[in-house]
Amino acid sequence: MTPHGAVLDACVLVNAAVRDTLLRLAQRGLYTPYWSDEITK
């Protein structure tokens, strides 16, 4: 588990370049992304 976490709001996930960058950083273990079902719908 990484020491840092962040909630990824829908406004961040809409832009493909930003979304891809944030998810790639999470894959590398730099932070743990969190979101709810309401955000991803």
Buried (B, 14 or more C-beta within 10 A) or exposed (E): EEEEEBEBEEEBBEEEEEEEEBEEEBEEEEBEBEBEEEBEE
